[in-house]
Amino acid sequence: MNVNSAKVILVFLLSGLASCGAPGIGQVRVWAIDDMVRIDPQTGRAFEENPEQLPGGLSGDYRSQNWVWSAQNRSVRQFGARNEVVAFQVIIEGRAKKVTVEASSLAGAGGAAIDRSRLRLFREWYVPITDEQGNKKAKGCMLPLGGGWYADVAIPLSTPKVGNGFAVPSRDFHDPSSTRFCDQKNQAIWVDVHIPDDAGPGDYTGTITVTADGRSQSIALKLTVWDFAIPPKMNMHAELMNYGATAKEPDAEMMYNYFRLACEHRAVISDNHVKPPYDGGNYDWQQFDRRFGPLFDGSVFSDGPCKGLPIPFWIMPVEYSVDRTADKPQKTPFKDWPLTVRKTPTGYGVVFDEPFRSDLAAAISRFHDHFAAKGWNATHVYVWQDSLDEPGFHKSGQGLKAGAEQAVAIYETAKIVTLLGRDSLSYRLDIGSGNINNKLDLDGDGKRRGAYDVAAYFGPVVDFWSVSGLRIVLAALKPQMAKHGVRACFYNGYHPRVASNAIYGELLGFRMWAVAAWRSGLVGWADWQFRKEDGKNVFYEMNDDGRNMYFYRGEYIGVPGSLFAALRLKSIRRGAQDFEMLRLLAERDGNDRRGQALASTVTGAGFTDVETDIKEVEHIAAGLHRPYTHQGKETHWSHHPEDWTKFHRALGEMLNGKR
């Protein structure tokens, strides 16, 4: 044992307070748990300890002993790959007027070290959820966990006013009128450990030290680094759309902060409202390049697991001012861009004569080729048409006639994109009810086959499909994936297909999304909205439905210019890392059998039945969990964080060559 390691261990052996009895003022009890639960600041129990809603989930005395924490040894145990971010939570129980938390560097064998700058500590901010809100079942959360004070904002401890030096209980946590305050008895601290991409494999040890009113105690952090790396490139599609609000931020630096925070958590912000002026022959790129160029050359991304990499995709929003709905007035008509179109007599469709085809092909080509000329080759350009989003193939009467003309407009536009033959240019289709409930004979074979017609008609020209989580039919898409290389993701995953993305649902929701997508052969997911405040002060009250709120602006709590991640954003990162590891294993094995078997121990395939030969892989599943081999009407997944921790460790050991 080297000297640094000895010092580290002595700190927590010689410090600390008695673990029995209620702590007095300045006396706190410290324990730890993983990154998949929220601890109630009033009761000390996890919201995810809810057997009625989450059967087979968390239970027992997890304060004293759990899958990452040992009170007897006063230590936290973590495992991770190079360039992976592993995380856990330190819970501080008791009362104190001033609390600070600090992390040491991690010491390894032979002088190896992980600098303390790689450990980022966050104070968790509690948002009040009323009993009525917390028990409301909605399509985004069919397993609500009840009302209470939910941790959802990760505030760096270095943040002035609301970071280190906090009190327990704190007057920071209250309702919008400051009449109801949290009866706080504990404070959670989130710890991110970003393992350097040059870290040597092996064991590292350090400390987390809590000082309450001048009295310090520490716990040990023991980290095993595996001998492989999570790639910096984001191979899972984790898309956050905001319909222009982020790209239109008055302050470019604040806009970059949104993109940075998303990138640090392996997600991408997409925007369909950025339209450089086009005169029919040339674009005016001056403002576009100045504002958005740093996203495409990677220069704004100076930190995190995707450091220095450009954003992986961008949207070219080709729009037609057609009457989309026909059965009700259109509240926000779209404007033609980049070209003025000639509409069909009904107003539902577009006339695609040869001059228009040629002009549109030139406009799309010039948009894409500007990226190539600037050297922005790592950013894929998707042509997406919000004006033709969710086409009305499922409607009746005039609505269905409009849907038929929309189908032609989509097909013709996608065909133009396909014929251009650019590797980094694709057409993207977003579809929901019009997919599974399609009434049209789109492929012209005389049969109406719902989603199968949609897939057969658009498969040869649409490269990327984003389909509602409730309305995806992979049996229809799979042949197009095999024949044409079609890629697909689901959007806005809904129970019973996948777990919750709401603040009052289980925190492992986004992690489940990623693994279920991988099991189903999807490239990932998209979530439509990510900063949906609904006119609320979201630090002190929930937005309207508890969903789609993953970034918090600091001006609401007196820290203007700051932007904070929701804990659900960290769940997105955790799932993306699982996806990368499963992808690496399948790439190494030349097939996905071992990955499917291991993933089946935590979740079913959310969007297709994936049969797992348990006899072949029972040694992989042994000791983890019963396998989830079928979907059926609902997808089933483990609600117990320990199962997910075992899954991650087993997956890492496979890639590390130990299983």
N, C-alpha and C positions, 0 to 999 in steps of 0.2 A: 504493500500500500504506500502511495507517495504521500508527501507531507500535506499537499493541498487536500487530498481526500480525507486524511486524518482530521484536519481542521474542520472540514465540512461536517463530519460525523460527530465530532465533539460538540459542535454548536448545538445540535438538537438533543444530544444526551445531557448536556449541562444546563440547557434552558428549558422553559416550559413550565406549566402549572399543573396542579393536581387535576385529574380528570374526573373527580367525583364532586358532587354538590353543585349548586347553582353558582356561576361566577358572579363576583361582586363588581363594583365599579372599577374599571381598569383591569379586570380579570376576564380573560376570554378563553374559550375552548376552541381549538383549531382542528378541523378534519378536512377530508377531501373526497371528491367524487368525480366521475367522468364528465364528458362534454355533451351528454345526451339527456339530461334532466334539468329541471328548474326547481330549486329549493325554495319553499314558501318562507319568506322572511319573518312571518309571524309564528309559524308552528314548527319550523325546522324539518318538516316532511316534504318529500318531493311531490309536486303536482302529478307526476307520472305514476305515483303509487295510488292507483285507482283501479282496483280489481273489477269493478262493474264495467268500466269502459275499456280497460286495457287488461283483459284476462291473461294470466301467465306473466305479468309484468313485475315491476319492482315491488319488493316486500322485505320484511325483516329489519334487523338492526344494521343498516348500511352506514351508520355513523362510525361504528367501531371497526367494521371490516367490510370491504367490498372489493370488487374485481380490480380496482386500481389503488386501493388505500388499505394500509394496515395501521391501526391505532397502536398496536403493541410495538411495532417497529418505528412508528411515526414517520412513515415513508409513503411516497407515491411512486407507482411503477408505470413506466411508459415504454412503448416500442415504436420505432418508426424508421422509414427509409430516408436516404439523403433527399433533400429538397421537399420533404413532407413536413406539414405542420401538424404536430400532435398537441392536444389540448386537454385540460382538466380544470376543475374548479376547487378553490380553497374556500371553505366555509368558516367564518369567524362568528362564533356564538358568544353572546354576553353583552356587556354594557361598557362603553368607553367614550370619553370625550374627544379623543384624538387617536386615530389609528393610521399607521403607515404600513405598507407591505413592500418588500424588496426581494429581488432574486439575485442569486450569485451566478457566476459563470459555472459551467459544468466541466469537471476534470475527468479525463480518461487516462488510460494506460500510456506509459512512455512519454508523458508530457503533452498528450493530445488534450485539446480543450475546445469547448463551444462557448464563445463569448457571451456575456450576459446580455448584450444587445440583441441576441437572438431570442431572448425570452421577453415577451411583451405581456404586461399585466394590465387588466382592465377591471374597473369597478362596475358591477352590474347595477343598472338602474331599473327600478320597479315601476311598472305601469299598472294602475288599478283597473280591474275588470269587474263589473257588477255581476251579481249572481244571475241576473236575467241574460246578460251578454254571454257569460261563461258557460251557460247550460243550453244555449241555443244551437240546435243542430242545423247545419247548412251544408250545401254541396261541397264546400271547401273544408268542412270539419264535421264529420258525422260522429266523431268520438270526442265531444267537448269534455274538458276536465274541470269545469266549474269556475266560479268567480274567485277573486283573490288578487294579490299583488304579484304580477308575473315579471320576472327578470327578462328584459328583451333588448336593452341597450348596453353595448360594451363601450365604456368610457375609459380611455387610457388614463392610467394613474398619474401621468405627467400633466394632465389637463388642469389648468388653474381653476380654483373655486370648487370644483366638483370631483377632483381626483384624490390623490393621497392627502391624508390629514382629516379624513371624514370621521363623523361620530356615529356611534350605534347606541340608541336609535338616532336616525337622522331626520331633520325637518325637511329634507329635500323631497321626500316622497309624499305627495298629497294629490287631491283631486283638483280640477281646474279652479274651483272657488276657494281653495285653501281652507276648507272647513272640515275635511276628513283626511287624517294623516295615517300613515302605515304604523301599526303597533309593532315596530321592528324589533326583533330579537336576534337576528343574525344578518350578516352581510356576505354575499358571495363575491369572490374575486376570480375572474376568468384568466387562465394562463395559457398563452400560445407559445409553443416552442418550435421555431422554424429551424429544422436541422440543416446545416450548411451542405451545399452540394459537394464540398471537398472534405466532409467529416469522415474520418476513418471508422471502419466498423468496430463494434465493441461496446463496452459499458462505460457510462459517464455518470457522475454523481455531483449534485449541487444542493443548494438549500433555497427554500422560500421562508423568509423571516417576517413575522408579524410583530409589530411593536404597538402596544395599546397603553396609552398614558405612561409611556416611558418604560414599560416592562415588556421584554422581548421573549419570543419563543419561535422555534424554527421546526420545519419538517424537511425531511430529505426528499429530493427528487432523484430517482434512479432511472436512467434512460438507456435502453439498448438500441444502438444504431445498426440497422441491417445493411448488408453489402450490396445494395442496388439503389437506384434513384427513381423518384417520380419525375417524369420529364417536365420541363418548364412549359412546353407547348400544351395548350388545352385541347385534348382530344375528345372530351365530352362537351356536347352542346348544352350549355347552361345559359339561357338567354333571358334577359330582363328588358321588357319593352315599356316605354313610357309615353309614346305618342307625342314626342317633340318637346316635352317640358324640360328635359335635361339639356338637350342640344341648344335650347333657347335661353339657358341661364345667362343673365346679363354679365356676370363675372366669369370669364373663361377659366380662371383658376378653380372656382367652385365646380364648374362643369368637369374639369379634369379630376377633381377630387372624387366625384361620383364614379368616373371610369376607373380611377386608381383603386378605390375601395372594392369595386366589383372585381377587378383583376386580381387583387390580393386574395380574394376568396374564390378564384377560378370560375368567375361568371363574366358575362359580356353584356354590356348595355347596347341595345339596338335602337335605332331611331329611323322613323319613316317620314320625317318632316324637313329634312335638309335637301334643298333643291337649288343648286347654283343656277344663276340666270343663263338661259339658253336662247339664242336668237335664230335657231334653225340651222346654223352652220357651226357655231362655236359656243362654248361655255365661257362664262366669266369666272375664273377659278381663284381670283385674288383673295377674296374674303374666306372662301372655303378652305384654301390651302393654309392660310395663316391660322385659322381657328382649329381645324381638324387634322391638319398634317401631322402634328405631334402624336396623335393616336395611331397613325398609320406607319410612322417610323419608329415607334416604341420609346421615344425620348421622354415621355411623361411618366413612364413606369420605371421608377428608380428603385423599387423595393418589392419584396415579396417573392413568392415562388415562381412568378412569370416575369421576373425583372427583365426589362429591356426589350421585351417582345411586343410587336404591334398587336392591336386587337385582331382577332382572327376573321371577322367578317364585318361588312357594312351593307346598308340597304340603299339601292337605287329605287326611289318611289315613283314608278311609272303610273300615272293616274289618268282616268277617263271620267268625264263629267256625265256619266250615264245615270239613268234612273234605276237604282239598284233594287228597290223594293216593290214598286208598282202597287202595292196594297196599302201603303200608308205614306204620308208626306215625309220627304227626306229632310231631316233637321239641319244637317251640315253637308250640303252638296260639295262634291269634290271639284277642283279646278283641273283642267287638262294640264299635264306636264309629262315630258318636256315639249310635246307637240299639241297643237290644237287638233282635235279629232272631228271627223264627220260622223254623226250618229245615224243609226238606222231609223226608219220612219217611226218606229214605236218609241224611240228614245232609250231603249233598253240596251242596245248594243252599239258596236262600232263597225264602220265600213272599212274593210281591209282590202283596198285596191292596191295595185302594184306600186304606185307612187308613195302611198302611206307606208307600206311595208318597207320600202327602200329608205324612206326618211327616218322611220323609227329604228331600223337596224343601224343606221348611221349614228343616231343620237345615243343609242345604248352602247355602241362600239366606242364612240368618242369618250363617253363617261368612263368605261372600263380602261381604255387605253391611256387615259390620263394617269390612272394609278400606276400602270406599267411604266410610263415615261418618268414618273417621279421615283421609281424604285420601290413602290409600295406593294410588292408582289406577295407578301405574306398575308395580306388582307383579301379575303374572298368577297366578291361583290354579288349580292343577291338582288335580282329584280323582284320586287314585291309590290302588289297592287292592293292597297287598302280599299280603293274604290270597287274592287271586285272580291273583297274579302268575304268569306262565308257565303258563297254563291247559293242562290235560292233554288237548288235542285229538288228541294223537299217541299216546296210551296204548292199552292193550288191556284187555278184560274190564271189571272194576269201575272201573278207572282211567278208561276211556273214558266210562263212564256218568257218572262224576263230572265229567269234562270237559264233557259235554253240559249238565249242570246249571250248571256254572260259566259256560258261555257265556251262558245265560239271565240269570244274576245280573249279569254284566258288561254285557250289552245293556240290561237294565232300568235299571241304575244310570246308565249313560251317557245313556240316553234322558231320564231325569229331569234330568240336568245340561243337556242340549241344550234341553229345553223351557223351562228357566228363562230362556234367552235373554240371558244376561249376556255382554257383550263380553270381559270379562277373567276368564271362568270357562270351563274346558274339562275334558273327561274325557281321561285319559291311559291308554293300554294298553301294557304291556310284555310282549313275547312272543318266544319263540325257537323251540324244536322244534315247539311246537304250531302254529306258522305254516306252515313249509315242509313239515312231515310231518302236517298235519291229516288226520284220517280221517273227519271228520263232514261231513254235507251241511247245513251251517249255513244257507245261504240258501234251502233247501227247494225247489230246482229239480229234485230227483231225481238230481242228479249230484254226485259227490264230486270236487272240483277243488282240493283242498289249499289253498294260500295264496290262491287266487282266491276260494274260498268265504269265508275269513276276512275278506278285504278287502270283499267285497260285503255281507256280513252286518253288519259293524261300521262300515263306511265312513260311513253316514249319521249315526251318533251319536258315534263316537270322533273327536275333533278332532286328537289328538296321538298318534302311534305311535312307540314306541321298540322297535326290532327288533334282535335279535342280528345282529352283523355277518356271521355265517356263514349266517344263515337268512332274510335279507331278500329279498323278491321284488318288485322295484320295478315289474315289468310288471303285477303284480296291484294294486299301490297307486296307480300313476299315474292310472288313471281316477277313483279316489276323490279324488285331489288336485285334478284338474281339475273334477270335479262338485261336491264338497262342501268344497273348500278345506282338505282334510286336510294336515297337516304331519307330517313324519317325520324321525327321526334314527336312527342305528345305535348300538348299545351294544357296549362291549368289542370293538372291532375286532380281528379276528384275521387273521393271515396265512393264506392267500394273498390275502385281500381288501385288507388295509392293513398298514402297517409296524408295527414293534414299539413297545410302551410299556414294555418292560423296561429296567432299568438297563444290562444288558449287550447291548442292541441299539443300532442306529444312532440318534443323537440327533435326527435330523430326523423321527422317527416321527410325533409329534403334528402336525407341520407338514403331512406328507403326508395325515393323517386329514382335516384341514380342507379341503384343495384337492380331494381325492377326493370328499368329501361335497358340496362345491359343484358339481363336475362332474356329479354324479349327481342333482342336484335336491333333496338333503336339506338340512335346516336346521342340521345339525351332528351331534354325538355325545354319548353319555353313557358314563361309566366308573364301574362299580360298585365302589367302594372307592378311597380316596386316602390313607389313613394306616394302612395295613395293616402293623403292626410284627411281628405273629406272635410276640410275646414276646421279640424280639431287641433288642439295642442297635444300632440301625440305622446309627449312625455308624461302627461297627466291624465289622459283619457284615451281609450281605444278608438281607432277609426271605426267607420260604420260597421264593418263585418269582421274585423280582426285579421284580415288577409292583406297581402300585397303591400306591406310596409316594412322595408328591410334597410332603410337608410334614415337616420335622424339628424336633423340640422341643429347645430349648437346654439343658434340665436334664441331658441325657445327657452334655454336655461342659462342665458347670459354669457355664452361663449361664442360670439359671432365668428363666422368664417370656418368653424369646425364642422366636421361631418363624422357621424359615428355609425358603426355597423350594428345591425340587429344580431342577436344570437342566432336567428334563423339564417342569416347570411353565412355564419360559421358552419351551420349544418349543411349548407350548400357545398362549402369547401370540403367538408368531411366526406360527403357522398361523391364528389368529383374525384377525390383521391382514391376512394374504393374502386370507382370505375376505371381509373388509370391502372390500378394494380391488377384488376381482373383482365383488362386488355393486355397488359404485359404478360400475364400468365398464359393466356390463350395464344399470344404471339410466340412465346417460348415453346409451348407444347405443340403448336401446329394445329390445335383444335381447342374447343372450349369446354371439353368434358369435365376436367377437374374443376375449372372455375364454376361451371354450372352446378356441380355437386356441392361445392363449398357454399356458393351463394344460396342454394336451396335451404341451407340451415337457418337463414334469417328471413327470407322472403320468397314468395311465389313470383312467377313471371307476371307482371301486371297486365300485360296486353296480349298474351298468347299462352297456350299450354306448352310447357317445356317438360318433357318426360325425362326423368333422371334415373339411370340404371343404378339403383342403390347397391345391388350386389357387387357391381364393379368398383364402386367408390365408397363402400361402407366404412373403410378405414379412414377416409377423409372426414366423413360426417360424424364418426364416433366421438361421443363426449361433447359434442357441440349442441345440437338440437335436433328434434325430429325434422325430417326434410319437408319442405313445402314444394311438392312436385306438380301440383295442378292449380289452375286458376279457378275454374268453375264460375259461378255467378259473381263471386267476390274473390279478391286477392287476400291472402292471409300472410301476415308477417309477424315476426317476433316483436313484442312490446318490451322485452327485457333488455336493457343496455348491456348486460353481461354477455348475452348471446352475440351481440354485434361486436363487442370487444374480442371475444374468442374467435369470431369470424375473421376480424382484421389481423389478429396475431397469427392464425393458421395460414392466412393468405400470404402474409409477409414471410413466414417461415418457408412456405413453398418456394417463393421467389428467392429466398436466401439459401435455398438448397438443403434445408434441414428436414424436409418432410417428403 
